Amino acid sequence: MSDVYARRIARERVRLQLACGETTEDVAHGEIARLTHELRNGEQDPIAALASRLGLERRSEDFLAFVVACSADPASAAALMRLQGTSSHYGATIASYVKASSPRDAGHELTLSLAREHPLVTSFVIESRSDSSTTLAQRVWSVVPRVVRFLTGDEVPAEPLVSIEMPELALFDDPQRGQIDQLAKLLGQPRPVTILIEGPSGSGRSTSVAAAALRLGRSMVELPLDRVDRSLDTFERGLRALYREAGLTGAIPVIRGVDELEGVEDVARRRRLEEFIATLPMPVVLTTRVTGQALKARGDLVRLTWSPPSSEARRNMWEVLLAQADPDHRLQPLDIDELGHRYTIGPGAMRDAIESIHLTGSQLTIQSVVDALRHRTTERLTGLTTLVAVRHDWSDLVLARDTRDQIDALVARVRHSHQVLERWGLHKRVGRATGVAALFSGPPGTGKTMVAGLVARELGLDVHQVELSTVVSKWIGETEKQLAQIFDAAGSGHCLLLFDEADALFTKRTEVKSSTDRYSNLEVNFLLQRLEAFSGIVILTTNLETSLDPAFKRRLAAHIVFWPPDDEERTRLWRGFLGTGVPLANDIDIEKLVADFRDLSGAHIRNAVLSAAFAAASTGRPVGQQALESAARSEYATMGRVLARMGR
C-alpha cells in the first residue's frame, strides 16, 4: 500500500470521526489541512488517478474516496456506524457522505447524477446492495474488492480475466509488424471501435494485440470465453470484470473466442455481448476462429484476418524465448529450426510450453519441448478425439506394390514440405495452406486405419482420431465450433488428425429443400474452408467414396485406394497371422483357405485366426484346418452380401 493512498483514506477517516463527534473541529481541520497539503505536493494518489481515467468531476472523486474508506478501512467503517446510529440503511450512502462533507448540500447534484448512467456505476467500480424501493440518498454503496486491491498496488486482474505478458517487438517479422502498426492505429482512436480478429488459435492474435498496446504505452486484459461458465450470470460477471479492469488500468479490453457463442443455446449470451460492446466508451478487440462471423456492433466494426507467423518468424521466436528462459539450454540450431517448422504457434503458446517444463523441474531439451507441446495438443483435444496407440510396424503390412508406393510418396510429401514449399518458395505459387490432406478409400478391413497410424509413426507424430459421436451435434453451429477447435489444435500441434468413416461429415451437398438441407450444406462448406486453410496433416478414411462431395476431393494431396487383397496377398496374410508362435496342426492348408475364402480382407483373416486360436486354446489342442475354416465361415456371415460381391 502506498503512502499517498494511506493519506487519502486517513483524510476520509478524520472527516467521518469529526462528523460523529469523535474529535474536535480544531484537531480535525488541522489534520485534514496537513493531509491535503501532503496530497497536493506529492505524487498523484491512486484514487485521483482512477477518477481522472473515468472522467469524474471532483465531487464524484470525493464520493469514491468516501466509499473506499468505508469499505476497506475498519476505523472509517466504525466511525460510519456511529454516525448513522440506528439507521436501517447501514453503509456508505449519499446521505452519510453529505453529513461527513462540507458544504452540507454537496450531495444534491451527486444524487441526481448517480440516478443516471454515472461512470462509477457503469464502469462497475461501485455497486449497490439496496433494492429498488430505497431512495437514492439512502441507497448503500460499496466498492468492488478488485478495486481496493488495485488501489493498494495489486496488478493481478480478477478471475476469469487474464493478463498477457507484453511481448518484445523483436519477436515479430516485418509483415507482422505491419499488422501490429495497423492494429495500434485502430486502438489509438479516441472513439469506440470494435475490432474483430479472425484467425486460428495459436496464430498470435492475443500476442499481437499486446504488442499493439505496448506501442501505445498501454497493457491489455483478456476475457477467455472458453474458461467462462456457460450460464448467463457468470458470463455477465465476466463482462463487468473486463470493463472494470479496462477502466482501472487503462488496458485494452479483449474478448477471446467469441465463436464460443455460435451455438443455438448461446443466443442470450451472444445478445448480451452485443449489448455490452455497444456501451463501451473505448475500443474493444474480439477474437474468433470463424471467418465471417456475424456480429452486431454500434459504430465502427473492423474485421482483421490473422495468419500464423511464418516458420522463419517462429524459429526466431523460439530462439529468443529459449535464450531468455535458460541461456544454457540444450537445444541445437537444427532443433530450433525443426520447432519453427513443425509447430504453427505464437509466442504465447511457446512461453506456456517453456513454463510447463520449468514447473516440472526438467531441463530445456528438444525432447522436453516436444513433449510439452504434445501434452498441450492432447489437452486441447480431450473429449473431441482419441489418442490412438500404434502397435503395428511396416512388416505387418500386406499391400499391393503400387499402393505402398503411393503411401511412401505421401510420407515424403509431408517430410519435405518445408523444403519444397518454403525454402524453394513454391508456397507463393500454390496459393494455399501448407497442410496435407489425404483420403484412404476402400472396403472395410483393408488396412486404411492401420496405415494412417504407420504414417504417423514414420513422421514422429501422434494420431488423434476424431470422435464423430461427440463432434456432430443436433444444435445449429455446435458442430462447426467443435470442428474449429479440432482443426486449430491439430494444425498448431503437429499431430496427424484421423477422420475415420469421413463420409459421415464430408457428404455431397444437396439441393436445398428444407432447413435441414441448408444447415447440412453449411457444415460441408465450413469443412471445405477449414480443410483449405489447414496447416497440419489430416487423413480421412471411407468405405463409400462415391458419397463424398467432389469439391472435397479436389482439395486432397493424395487419394489412395485400398483394394481387397488378391490371392498372393491373402496367402501372405494367412501365413503372417499363423506364423507368430501359434501351435498348428499338421493339416493346415493355406492354399485351400485362400481359394475357398477369396472375399476375406486382412482384418477378416485376422479375426478368423483369433477366433480359431481361442477355440483351440479352450480345448487344449493346436489350431487345425477345420477350426480355421469354421472361423472363416463365421467371418463371411458377418460380412453380408456387400463384400461377397466385391472383387478386385
Buried (B, 14 or more C-beta within 10 A) or exposed (E): EBEBBBBBBBBBBBBBBBBBEBBEEEEBBEBBEBBEEBBEEEEEBBBBBBBEBBEBEEBBBBBBBBBBBBBBBEBBBBBBBEBBEEBEBBBBBBBBBBBBBEEEEBBEEBBEBBEEEBBBBBBBBBBBEBEEEBEBBBBBBBBBEBBBBBBBEEEEBBEBBBBBEBBEEEBBBEEBBEBBEBBBEBBBEEEBBBBBBBBBBBBBBBBBBBBBBBBBEBBBBBBBBEBBEEEEEEBBBBBBBBBBBBBBBBBBBBBBBBBBBBBEEBEEBBEBBBEBBEEBBBBBBBBBBBBEBEBEBBEEBBBBEBBBBBBBBBBBBBBBBBEEBBEEBEBEEEBBBBBBBBBBBBBBBBBBBBEBBEEEEBEBBBEBBBBBBBEBBBEBBEEBBBBBEBEEEEEBBBBBEEBBEBBEEBBEBBEEBBEBBBEEEEBEEEEEBBBBBBBBBBBBBBBBBBBBBBBBBBBEBBBBBBBBEEBBBEEBBBBBBBBBBBBBBBBBBBBBBBBBBBBBBBBBBBEEEEEEEEBBBBBBBBBBBBBBBBBBBBBBBBBEBEEBBEBBEEBBBBBBBBBBBEEEBBBBBBEBBBEEEBEBBEEBEBEEBBEEBBBBBBBBBBBBBEBBBEBBEEEEEBBBBEBBBBBBEBBBEEBEEEBEEBEE
